[in-house]
Amino acid sequence: MLVDEDAPIRHRLLEITEQFQNPIADLTTLLNLLTVPLEYLNLLPPQFKPYSKNRIYKTSLAILKYIPSIQRALLEHVLPTWDNILEEDGSFTLLEQFFAPDADIASVSGQVAISAFSTLMTTRLTKQGIRLLRSLVIRYPVEKLYAAISLRSDLDNTIKLSLWEDCVKTVLMVPAKVSNAVQGKTDYPLELEHGTYFTNICLRFEILVHSLSYKPPSESITLLSYLFSRLVNVGLFPSYPPVSRSQPSFFQSTMPMLESRFASRTDSDLYKLYWPYLLRNISSGHAIQSILHSLFSSTDKLKPPLKSDVSSRLCIRKISCLLNGLVGRLYPGDELWEYAINLVIKHDWDESRARIFVCWISGGCETGIVDLPVLASFLDAVVEAWSSTEHVKRSLLSYHHYVTSLLIITLSYIRSSEQTILAIAHSPNLIQGVSKYISHLDPSVRRCGMLTAEVVANFSGKTLNFKDWEGDDLDRQWARDLRKLIERRDVDADIAEKIQQNSDTDISVPEQAVEDLLISKKPSLSSHQESDSDDSVTGYTSRDSSRSVSPTPTDLDELEREPTLNVGIKKVSRPAYLVQLGQLLRGASKNEMDKPHEADEQEVALSCAEALIRKKRDYGTELEENAINLTYGLLSLQDNFDLPRFEERRQAALTALVACSPKQAAPVLIEEFFKSQYSVVQRFALLNALSMGARELASLPLPSRNLDLNRSSMELKDNSQMISVGSIDKHKLNVTKRTTLAREKHLRIRHIQTISEVSSAAISSSLVAKTISYIDVAAQFFIMPLVHRFWEFLRDEQMREELTIHLEQRQRYHSAGTGLILNPVVFAQYLRAVAILVHASQNAPEWLAIIAPNALELAVTSGTRPLSSTMNKIETDEAVEQWGKEASVLTSAFELALVVLDGCLDLDDGRLISLEHTALLLGAGDWAGKVFSLLDKGIQAQGAGGLHETKLKSVAAGVLLKVDELTSRWRRSMIDT
């Protein structure tokens, strides 16, 4: 009976994968789980050996099939929760071993890397996923992935090719995947940027070709030709040299290395034979044409192109040798001949490339010996194209010059073959072509035929001169330069000295230089530090003191972290889950003997609360399940230990809860606001969280300064004042209101629903979780609960006052006492919060019919009716009774009314509020008019004076103007109704 020795290991790996998908208790448990699979694969770094409890060093390739599921579990469950904790602990490298293991640790590292590419490309990329992908790309370039597949002896060639194809497809989709993941919102590593990434791929491909050229090509040519053809499909062989860094080009990236390889004496001829062999093994003809076209356009061209000095001729021959090394010799009848000749003749190149093509096709760029039969076949193809009627009539002058130069330069290479020259001279195509050129109406084109006829006659031993070559015209200068050029052949340029110079010096590019090109280096600061030193300044010389040196802050931090000095002190672990955060806020611990100090728990909880809440926003239902408990915990938290930035951090966490989970946090905060157990500071933090969270949901600007204990009440004041001033400015500037035609059409016209095809974009967008917008939750979860709960609270408070009104003064209940909700300080803040919420929800569908009337009723009632029976009355000199109101309450009520009226004017010109709530609107106008008249007479409200009085007067005037504008527009309809 056969015994499966790997069965316990596989069972253990399945258990670990399941544990990764569930919450993990602490960091030590996580590290213990991470070390087990790595030790099974012999990939565990030495510094993490103490965390491993399994002493198994046997590695089995069968275990590798469990790696993709472990990688996916780490990406989807462990990494979103534990990334920051692993980073702070210095253990993130352990998790990196599952994706980009150290290449020198074990032979299975390449298989793990290939699996990591596939896993990362098939999951949603996050910030940490992009970081892992960057490490993977740097540590495992193309040549290492190729080695990981080709060196496996347990696979046949068919399976190797299948694995290589999948690997290449995955590697080439990295830039697009990263770009789609970030969506232009954040920066990402330069190594993953489109241009840089594919430039690195090109450089690594050349290194791979160089390393494989020393081995039999039959083993590698199939895999390498597939990668070469895939590089064509992703656009790395453009027809013209790119001008932007984001547009990579294979030959533009590798040309310096190719030239160095071909000129180096250390590289054997096998490298020069490998490239043509690789090119001929590409199955796609379109791919071969793209490669040749990109190669021809990437070669250097001379300026001027017909320059005939020795250095120019040497340059032409050097580039021809490069083409000969990459493409090889061309022979008629070869498939590559058809592709190359078609590109050479039918494309509009310049004259310098015509010289390069002829020198290369002649076959003498390296030896100097010209292959006359090949040139004769090439010349026939050139003459046929040059003499065609369509070409003569319709081609541009630049193409005429190019093809004529190609023809004449080719003739100069075979002038020694008298038989070939005579055959060309008597060729019907050439004779007809000369006739067509000479009969052309354009003199510049006509001179191309005249020059060709003279050159052919001269090479044939005849004399022909049209005597039309003197002058400064560009075409005549071109003809004279071409005549001078063909006096000698570029292939005869003496490069013996140049070759000797290159052979004496090894100019091959080392791979370390390629590494420098691939990884961008940061500038060194040593030079700046040296330049900053000033030797001219000399300090006082002091005697050595016998006293010990005072410790620096760094020394104190090290002493605090010293484990031998912290015996018995329990360190608080950073929470990875929201449940753990809630436990820290409540001070709950399973073991009271082992419990850390409560101050340390609060400090850790507040320091990471906001970041953890926002991090969990789009991560499953964890935030929804814990939002209510976190709201209770943060709101009831007391600063008993005088922690630094306590109020600021608590405020940020509460705001994050409202912004990230509004349906759970907002109703809880509203309900808790009307309970009597909270202080003024806690109530202000609650209102600030509702207001700032709503503005964040509505994508409105937030205050730039941080909240603290002294400034908490000022945030809502500033926001409400900004809103009210903006509303008044609209009236002053007489801003044109948007038309209501589109809104009325939307309400009245109903389109007939028809069956139509659903686009793929709509399907994909419906599958993506939509973020909650404030206008969708404003009425149900923010404004209306806040208003309705206030009316219930006011009813209960007034009833409680009535029940104690028969008691003595000291025994009566006062609902507007210090610290209570109806106290002017707190109640004014409440009205400001309502104003901010109403202003942010103006685009909500319920705004005109529900939000605006209820908010205006709250403002008018708060400013005109007594909220408590203990408020005193003030009688004016005109015997007008006005219930006593604090100036802050009146100002906040007017700001709320101003927001409502301004919103009504913007949305429907005030039609709904004027026609359906006429009494409420007119009451607001009367209220504003009375208050404004009292202030105008110099009668001050309680708490008024100075800036408060000015602000109160301005908002009262603003409400008065808005009401007047509304009534003037709808007065007739209001009277009719």
NULUMMI-509218 format. One record per residue (C-alpha): x, y, z. Coordinates in steps of 0.001 Angstrom, whole numbers, plus 500000, padded with zeros to 6 digits. Layout:
     east    north       up
        X        Y        Z
...
END
This chain:
     east    north       up
   500000   500000   500000
   501401   503349   498950
   501686   506031   501605
   501268   509681   500604
   504033   511420   502512
   502808   514896   501522
   499247   514389   502799
   499860   515944   506262
   501540   518934   504654
   498679   519487   502223
   496155   519165   505044
   498081   521714   507078
   498227   524148   504145
   494463   523914   503680
   493972   524699   507355
   496292   527705   507127
   494449   529023   504053
   491162   528808   505953
   492695   530583   508958
   493915   533403   506710
   490326   533956   505589
   489119   534418   509177
   490097   537046   511774
   493503   536432   513343
   493981   537069   517044
   497343   538826   517164
   500583   539447   515317
   502397   536463   516802
   499693   534111   515564
   499893   535631   512097
   503668   535243   511956
   503388   531624   513047
   500927   530954   510240
   503048   532730   507629
   506196   530767   508440
   504682   527308   507935
   504180   527350   504106
   507494   529123   503594
   509345   526495   505590
   507680   523705   503628
   509025   525362   500439
   512410   526188   501988
   511735   529903   501436
   511715   531029   505060
   514271   533797   505767
   516624   532976   508634
   515512   535870   510876
   511992   534376   511093
   513070   530851   512110
   512060   531390   515780
   508407   531773   514753
   508349   528369   513058
   507238   525328   515004
   507689   522850   512147
   511142   521496   511463
   510457   520146   507982
   513009   520815   505299
   511733   518497   502593
   510405   520399   499579
   507843   518932   497210
   506748   520537   493953
   503262   519138   494546
   502865   521684   497346
   503142   524533   494822
   499561   524041   493657
   498362   525371   497037
   500365   528570   496722
   497823   530473   494502
   495026   529984   497065
   497324   531141   499874
   498378   534184   497856
   494775   535100   497143
   493823   534741   500811
   496720   536967   501812
   495722   539643   499281
   492011   539647   500079
   491968   539049   503841
   495347   539445   505533
   496958   542328   503632
   494064   544841   503938
   494054   544360   507712
   497625   543699   508781
   499744   545681   506310
   500488   548624   508597
   501120   546398   511609
   503514   544176   509657
   505263   547262   508344
   505762   548728   511809
   506983   545394   513172
   509451   544964   510296
   507795   541705   509246
   506402   542785   505896
   509315   541048   504166
   507926   537747   505440
   504689   538351   503548
   506678   539451   500486
   508224   535963   500356
   504855   534618   499198
   504954   536855   496120
   508524   537895   495397
   510787   535460   497264
   514525   535907   497286
   515694   534384   494033
   518736   532680   495545
   516956   530872   498391
   515430   527917   496584
   514682   526603   493121
   510924   526872   493716
   511111   530656   494043
   510567   531065   490330
   507390   528986   490432
   506102   531081   493328
   506854   534277   491378
   505001   533025   488278
   502019   532149   490453
   502213   535605   492081
   502005   537332   488690
   498856   535387   487859
   497279   535990   491280
   497994   539729   491325
   496624   540182   487808
   493361   538392   488606
   492550   540201   491855
   491707   543800   492690
   494947   545736   493054
   495308   547811   496182
   498125   550069   497302
   499914   547218   499037
   499243   544937   496081
   500977   547446   493821
   503887   547485   496243
   504175   543684   496068
   503924   543846   492289
   506785   546328   492150
   509009   544031   494196
   508017   541124   491985
   508840   543001   488776
   512248   544088   490080
   513274   540703   491463
   511937   538562   488632
   512599   540014   485188
   511893   538112   481984
   515073   536028   481932
   514419   534626   485429
   510842   533724   484566
   512112   532010   481440
   514630   530026   483467
   511958   529007   485990
   509957   527341   483202
   512601   526098   480763
   514779   524437   483408
   511995   522235   484776
   512900   518665   483908
   509536   517253   485003
   507649   518902   482122
   507642   518189   478393
   508023   520909   475755
   504267   521224   475112
   503467   521964   478739
   506437   524325   478983
   505132   526278   475989
   501648   526472   477519
   503020   527723   480845
   505265   530231   479064
   502381   531607   477010
   500288   532158   480145
   503234   533741   481930
   503989   536131   479050
   500357   537224   478759
   500239   537935   482488
   503523   539841   482555
   502561   542042   479619
   499259   543143   481197
   500895   544615   484310
   500980   548335   483281
   497372   548328   482086
   496198   546590   485261
   498027   549072   487496
   496805   552070   485511
   493199   550900   485737
   493583   550258   489457
   494823   553746   490345
   492585   555512   487745
   494880   558515   487738
   493996   559384   491347
   497308   558473   492951
   500893   558094   491914
   502355   554648   491464
   505925   553323   491169
   507921   554390   488143
   508862   550771   487471
   505181   549993   486732
   504607   552996   484479
   503844   551979   480890
   506923   553373   479188
   509442   552435   481878
   508029   548946   482352
   508176   547961   478673
   511573   549588   478248
   512813   547273   481008
   511152   544330   479243
   513040   545186   476046
   516390   545461   477817
   515828   542191   479643
   514823   540457   476432
   518127   541434   474830
   520001   540047   477860
   518015   536818   477520
   518883   536523   473827
   522559   537109   474603
   522601   534408   477276
   520768   531889   475069
   522935   532503   471999
   525644   530272   473502
   523243   527322   473742
   521614   525210   471023
   518795   527349   469608
   516404   524434   469191
   515750   524380   472933
   514796   528031   473304
   513723   529365   469948
   510042   528395   470303
   509570   530111   473662
   511580   533165   472661
   509854   533633   469308
   506489   533635   471074
   507623   536389   473429
   509058   538354   470485
   505751   538200   468606
   503835   539234   471752
   506035   542289   472099
   504875   543258   468616
   501244   542937   469651
   501645   545327   472597
   503113   548033   470344
   506835   547900   471138
   507774   548130   467442
   506341   551478   466273
   506691   552505   462655
   508303   555802   463632
   510606   556638   466553
   508514   557788   469536
   508970   561272   470934
   507509   560632   474412
   508840   558553   477308
   505454   556927   477679
   505793   555426   474163
   508348   552609   474407
   510272   551266   471429
   512237   548029   471415
   515027   549121   469105
   515260   552613   470555
   515792   551052   474002
   518186   548292   472993
   520093   549936   470135
   523100   551014   472290
   523458   547495   473669
   523025   545891   470256
   525737   548062   468746
   528058   547233   471633
   527399   543493   471345
   528090   543447   467611
   531254   545515   467981
   532643   543568   470952
   535265   540883   470511
   534090   539004   473618
   530772   538077   471985
   531125   535217   469548
   529485   534913   466178
   526710   532832   467754
   525064   536018   469016
   525098   537446   465494
   523535   534263   464118
   520849   533990   466782
   518908   537139   465868
   518256   536183   462184
   517337   532674   463282
   514893   534108   465837
   513337   536475   463312
   512780   533699   460762
   511017   531541   463354
   508230   534078   463945
   505118   532653   462372
   503248   535920   461776
   504143   537822   458632
   502568   540980   460033
   504838   540732   463084
   507921   540377   460874
   506923   543432   458845
   506374   545458   462019
   509785   544439   463383
   511589   545292   460132
   509769   548600   459765
   510607   549613   463324
   514229   548535   462841
   514655   550542   459628
   513127   553670   461181
   515286   553320   464335
   518598   553448   462464
   520482   556718   462446
   520296   558881   459325
   522887   561280   458004
   522427   565010   457690
   522903   565811   454863
   521975   562345   453611
   524273   562387   450540
   527393   563427   452409
   530340   561576   450880
   533238   562066   453282
   535034   559090   454855
   533337   559302   458263
   529897   559309   456644
   530727   556273   454555
   532041   554480   457647
   528814   555277   459482
   526743   553889   456602
   528731   550678   456588
   528513   550314   460370
   524705   550587   460312
   524600   548105   457445
   526592   545653   459551
   524015   546125   462328
   521168   545254   459945
   523137   542287   458689
   523577   541050   462268
   519915   541469   463226
   518223   540374   459982
   520960   538451   458204
   521691   538110   454492
   518779   538424   452084
   518375   536071   449131
   515760   536134   446362
   512953   533677   446936
   513275   533825   450711
   510146   534848   452650
   512137   537467   454512
   513292   538874   451146
   509713   539679   450182
   508998   541485   453439
   512242   543471   453461
   512299   544489   449793
   508658   545563   449971
   509491   547888   452879
   512704   549191   451280
   511145   550109   447946
   507571   551114   448713
   508251   553301   451745
   509333   556931   451515
   512719   556839   453274
   515482   559415   452968
   518592   559059   450790
   520875   558060   453685
   518752   554986   454327
   518888   554197   450616
   522686   553991   450994
   522263   551756   454080
   519837   549406   452336
   522032   548964   449262
   525156   548371   451332
   523323   545787   453453
   521588   543961   450580
   524857   543776   448624
   526194   541406   451296
   529557   543109   451470
   529094   545286   454551
   531443   543043   456584
   533702   541436   453969
   533562   544057   451221
   532645   541407   448614
   529446   542289   446751
   526918   539593   445811
   526105   540576   442224
   523190   538161   441603
   521401   539422   444719
   521982   543042   443663
   520754   542267   440139
   517486   540884   441519
   517149   543883   443810
   517842   546257   440910
   515081   544679   438817
   512592   545286   441632
   513765   548888   441998
   513527   549593   438257
   510027   548127   438139
   508855   550422   440940
   510744   553436   439547
   509243   553125   436064
   505621   552505   437041
   503151   555023   435674
   501378   555546   439004
   504665   556343   440697
   505796   558817   438060
   502491   560682   438011
   501380   560704   441626
   504366   560351   443953
   505815   563246   445893
   509168   564754   445020
   510826   563309   448145
   509837   559789   447110
   511075   560435   443580
   514438   561441   444986
   514554   558373   447258
   513732   555777   444581
   516041   557456   442054
   518849   557475   444635
   518183   553797   445370
   518399   552980   441673
   521548   554977   440958
   523401   553805   444125
   522574   550192   443242
   523912   550785   439725
   527139   552116   441204
   527607   548847   443148
   527403   546700   439988
   529245   548950   437568
   532025   546355   437423
   529603   543850   435868
   529412   545051   432287
   526878   542385   431358
   524441   543431   434103
   524823   547112   433214
   524073   546468   429537
   521053   544367   430460
   519699   547187   432595
   520458   549771   429893
   518413   547800   427357
   515662   546963   429846
   512210   547972   428512
   511146   549078   431992
   514088   551470   432307
   513617   552900   428823
   509903   553444   429356
   510548   554929   432771
   513042   557453   431402
   510518   558412   428730
   507778   558919   431346
   510047   561028   433560
   511267   563234   430714
   507674   563901   429608
   506662   564968   433117
   505484   568576   433482
   507389   569200   436762
   511029   570052   435946
   512204   568717   439322
   510680   565311   438647
   511863   565437   435035
   515477   565816   436194
   515230   562470   438099
   514752   560674   434772
   517425   562760   433032
   519972   561998   435789
   519197   558271   435661
   519594   558198   431886
   522967   559983   432055
   524281   557651   434828
   523208   554475   432955
   524737   555757   429717
   527963   556662   431507
   528217   553191   433161
   527514   551596   429734
   530393   553483   428087
   528172   555970   426303
   528022   559738   426531
   524836   561580   427397
   524473   565093   428820
   521291   567098   429068
   523254   570185   430234
   520642   571164   432836
   522599   570818   436075
   523936   574285   436782
   522071   576436   439265
   521207   576784   442943
   517919   574875   442830
   517542   572136   445438
   516972   569410   442866
   520075   570422   440889
   522140   570468   444097
   520739   567041   444920
   521780   565721   441524
   525326   567046   441915
   525658   565506   445400
   524416   562159   444125
   526928   562204   441252
   529719   562863   443714
   528497   560110   446044
   528575   557335   443403
   532174   558042   442547
   532917   555557   445341
   530907   552875   447095
   530076   552961   450780
   530839   549263   450982
   534455   549969   450015
   535028   552303   452987
   538125   551177   454869
   536967   550047   458294
   539947   547835   459096
   541342   550427   461457
   537942   550922   463060
   537438   547171   463500
   540897   546827   465045
   540138   549634   467475
   536888   547988   468530
   538492   544564   468885
   541258   545893   471124
   538737   547445   473508
   535965   545442   475073
   533013   547792   474853
   530293   545337   475772
   527710   546699   478141
   527850   544862   481468
   524620   543741   483036
   525279   545972   486039
   524938   548955   483713
   521563   547611   482670
   520579   547387   486315
   521450   551059   486681
   519151   551835   483758
   516317   549767   485182
   516286   551139   488725
   516227   554871   489236
   518658   556037   491881
   518052   558803   494365
   520514   561689   494360
   523131   561581   497046
   523059   564187   499759
   526706   563894   500727
   527808   566621   498372
   525217   568996   499789
   526193   568162   503311
   529849   568806   502566
   529079   572090   500869
   527026   573246   503844
   529955   573003   506215
   531574   576300   507061
   535168   575928   508256
   535476   579652   508837
   533267   579469   511921
   535065   578121   514985
   533358   577517   518317
   534674   578171   521786
   536984   575586   523272
   535604   574154   526493
   537274   571959   529072
   536184   568378   529494
   533566   568018   532205
   533624   565228   534760
   529828   565064   534719
   528098   562534   532465
   526520   563726   529240
   522763   564299   529352
   520822   561712   527336
   519387   562802   524006
   515733   562172   523026
   516922   559279   520875
   518680   557714   523864
   515536   558096   525963
   513437   556374   523286
   515911   553498   523140
   515818   553139   526933
   512035   553074   526818
   512098   550281   524254
   514705   548263   526183
   512968   544956   527093
   515056   544384   530242
   513812   547692   531700
   510130   547135   530858
   509569   543975   532853
   505902   543626   533817
   504701   546360   531448
   502239   545052   528894
   502558   546614   525445
   499298   547474   523685
   499079   545894   520248
   497791   547988   517410
   494255   546890   516439
   493877   545186   513090
   490090   544772   513219
   487315   547137   514238
   486261   544739   516980
   489682   545109   518564
   489407   548879   518246
   486093   548793   520097
   487627   546694   522860
   490411   549226   523311
   487901   552074   523518
   485873   550255   526163
   488957   549021   528034
   487805   545390   527840
   490399   542682   528424
   490072   538956   528954
   492874   538734   531492
   492750   541485   534095
   496153   540533   535486
   497735   540968   532092
   495781   544105   531197
   497777   547172   530024
   497162   550588   531443
   493899   552155   530279
   495710   555305   529156
   497884   553270   526801
   494808   551563   525382
   493106   554902   524717
   496259   556347   523188
   496649   553440   520748
   492937   553435   519931
   492791   557163   519182
   496017   557129   517172
   494749   554582   514680
   490946   554966   514870
   490410   557280   511892
   492831   555453   509590
   491385   552039   510442
   487788   553201   509961
   488517   554725   506560
   490530   551671   505568
   487548   549403   506252
   485146   551575   504262
   485132   549372   501138
   486147   546153   502837
   483124   543889   503255
   480556   544465   506002
   482969   544819   508908
   482392   548556   509242
   478609   548242   509094
   478673   545589   511817
   480870   547602   514179
   479954   551224   513379
   477296   551531   516116
   479522   550176   518871
   482405   552396   517764
   480098   555424   517777
   479050   554737   521370
   482642   554128   522417
   484112   557260   520838
   481310   559560   521956
   481399   558430   525581
   485183   558560   525800
   486513   560910   528501
   489911   562578   528593
   490788   561284   532045
   494498   560940   531290
   495165   564278   529559
   496183   562595   526289
   497718   564799   523594
   495324   565904   520815
   492505   563954   522445
   489609   566046   521113
   491137   566390   517648
   491632   562656   517203
   488241   561761   518648
   486612   564315   516348
   488425   562903   513298
   487329   559358   514153
   483676   560363   514632
   483716   562285   511356
   485201   559257   509597
   482403   557086   510998
   479714   559429   509687
   481400   559732   506288
   482121   556019   505871
   479018   554515   507475
   476304   557212   507524
   473334   554854   507771
   474620   553384   511019
   476514   556242   512688
   474267   559245   511987
   471055   557900   513621
   473016   556850   516720
   474625   560277   517075
   471286   562040   516657
   469638   559876   519281
   472531   560340   521720
   472499   564113   521268
   469119   564389   523028
   470240   562390   526066
   471250   564247   529200
   474375   562264   530027
   476790   564142   527764
   478787   567296   528315
   478886   570361   526116
   482201   569262   524596
   480780   565869   523685
   477675   567445   522148
   479832   569799   520098
   481937   566864   518895
   478725   565066   517903
   477363   568006   515915
   480716   568630   514272
   480891   564977   513208
   477437   565146   511632
   478210   568390   509798
   481716   567550   508606
   480778   564001   507678
   477820   565256   505637
   479982   567765   503774
   482517   565038   503038
   479787   562792   501657
   478558   565695   499530
   482124   566359   498257
   482078   569864   499698
   485212   571571   501084
   486058   570960   504726
   487721   573354   507193
   491466   573528   506767
   492342   573816   510467
   492057   571019   512987
   489415   570797   515661
   490362   571182   519307
   488655   571912   522582
   488868   575671   522242
   487873   575782   518583
   485228   573050   518382
   482299   575449   518463
   483888   577803   515959
   483871   575308   513071
   480121   575270   512651
   479996   579050   513150
   482454   579609   510348
   480670   577226   508001
   477214   578588   508684
   478469   582147   508359
   480127   581299   505049
   476869   579819   503763
   474759   582781   504906
   477158   585341   503460
   477117   583464   500161
   473343   583559   500114
   473295   587317   500726
   475916   587885   498041
   473717   586111   495527
   471018   588689   496121
   473463   591559   495934
   474997   590406   492658
   471607   589434   491221
   472894   586119   489967
   470850   584635   487167
   468950   581629   488430
   468905   578449   486448
   465781   577715   484492
   463136   575333   485785
   462189   574024   482336
   464293   570880   482615
   462975   570146   486119
   459346   570615   485087
   459854   568353   482087
   461421   565725   484289
   458430   565845   486683
   455645   566007   484115
   456811   564047   481071
   456986   560283   481411
   458962   558461   478718
   457588   555168   477482
   459797   552329   478639
   461037   550243   475732
   463205   547167   475524
   466754   548138   474634
   470148   546526   474687
   472116   546978   477892
   475683   548055   477316
   478562   546164   478860
   479661   549354   480598
   476317   549601   482379
   476551   545981   483462
   480046   546398   484817
   479129   549599   486639
   476170   547894   488283
   478442   545181   489621
   480708   547696   491326
   479695   548789   494796
   478493   552375   494632
   479615   554851   497218
   476869   556468   499280
   476054   560032   498288
   474807   562503   500871
   471718   563469   498882
   470576   559829   499064
   470660   559686   502862
   470213   563341   503878
   466489   563315   504559
   466116   559813   506011
   469227   559569   508185
   470343   563151   508928
   467981   566115   508715
   464514   564772   509402
   465550   562590   512387
   467416   565576   513811
   464371   567854   513426
   461685   565385   514506
   463666   564226   517500
   464012   567865   518586
   460231   568369   518597
   459804   565266   520723
   462528   566425   523070
   461010   569936   523313
   457598   568482   524123
   459022   566316   526889
   461047   569173   528368
   458118   571571   528454
   455928   568917   530030
   458577   568303   532665
   458713   572022   533433
   454935   572184   533779
   454994   569282   536231
   457353   571186   538521
   455956   574676   538074
   454028   574492   541347
   457238   573926   543302
   459465   576568   544736
   461910   578399   542513
   464951   576323   543474
   463053   573062   543072
   461694   573751   539621
   463149   572062   536569
   464852   574433   534111
   465252   572919   530613
   467540   575751   529492
   470034   575314   532310
   473781   575320   531906
   475035   572440   529763
   471559   571364   528601
   470394   571251   525023
   468067   574276   525233
   470850   576365   526696
   471659   579119   524147
   475248   577940   523695
   474281   574388   522761
   471035   575239   520969
   472762   577790   518700
   475280   575134   517759
   472420   572750   516989
   470800   575239   514627
   474120   575834   512859
   474520   572091   512334
   471025   571858   510857
   471812   574775   508536
   474971   573064   507272
   473122   569776   506722
   470307   571515   504856
   472702   573467   502679
   474651   570324   501707
   471443   568509   500689
   470011   571018   498225
   470183   568504   495357
   468246   565854   497266
   464890   564908   495685
   463057   565498   498998
   464488   568956   499548
   461691   571201   498279
   458764   569186   499565
   460066   567925   502926
   463397   569336   504042
   462877   573025   503254
   459462   573494   504975
   460475   571587   508105
   463787   573417   508393
   462113   576823   507904
   459492   575950   510508
   462263   575040   512951
   464029   578335   512307
   460913   580482   512694
   459726   578663   515802
   463160   578824   517426
   463355   582550   516814
   459812   583543   517814
   458419   581111   520384
   459662   580468   523921
   461455   577156   524295
   461368   577291   528077
   458904   578796   530535
   461770   580327   532492
   462749   582766   529737
   462044   586409   530523
   460183   588845   528390
   461515   592126   527065
   459181   595014   526328
   460256   597610   523801
   459448   601312   523963
   456713   600703   521381
   455055   598121   523631
   455963   595331   521238
   456410   592146   523170
   459381   590041   522110
   460342   586916   523912
   463870   587077   525217
   466339   585365   522894
   470082   585168   522939
   471735   586868   519996
   473548   583631   519090
   470241   581734   518882
   468619   584429   516754
   471636   584569   514448
   471693   580786   513980
   467931   580698   513346
   468185   583449   510733
   471103   581632   509069
   469010   578463   508816
   466080   580416   507345
   468398   582155   504901
   469790   578808   503690
   466272   577478   503100
   465018   580544   501246
   468116   580804   499106
   467850   577121   498162
   464194   577522   497202
   465078   580416   494914
   467791   578369   493251
   465760   575225   492663
   462288   576429   491584
   462318   580210   492025
   460510   579726   495370
   457338   578397   493790
   456658   575505   496172
   457494   577320   499417
   455482   580380   498326
   452323   578619   497157
   452086   575644   499526
   453594   577174   502681
   452477   580771   502324
   451748   581367   506005
   455154   580042   507005
   456897   582249   504473
   455001   585365   505486
   455638   584565   509148
   459354   584407   508464
   459143   587804   506785
   457267   589358   509707
   459742   587871   512175
   462730   589201   510243
   461096   592604   509829
   460366   592999   513562
   463837   591931   514630
   465448   594200   512065
   463322   597172   513142
   464191   596590   516809
   467891   596380   515997
   467602   599458   513813
   466147   601355   516762
   469107   600366   518907
   467349   597758   521057
   469792   594926   521672
   469003   591264   522129
   470495   589402   525029
   474173   588705   524476
   474376   591103   521520
   476841   593874   520937
   479748   594562   518653
   480362   591864   516052
   477388   589757   517194
   474994   592649   516675
   476373   593391   513195
   476103   589741   512154
   472561   589458   513527
   471488   592565   511684
   472994   591358   508386
   471351   587907   508433
   468003   589429   509485
   468244   591806   506541
   469160   588876   504282
   466039   586934   505294
   463933   590047   504832
   465271   590556   501310
   464784   586891   500357
   461180   586899   501572
   460518   590120   499690
   461974   588619   496509
   459814   585526   496845
   456609   587408   497594
   457191   589843   494732
   457461   586913   492305
   454451   584912   493496
   452204   587593   495092
   449345   587161   492628
   449333   583392   492953
   449589   583641   496705
   446539   585925   496790
   444604   583631   494462
   445253   580645   496665
END
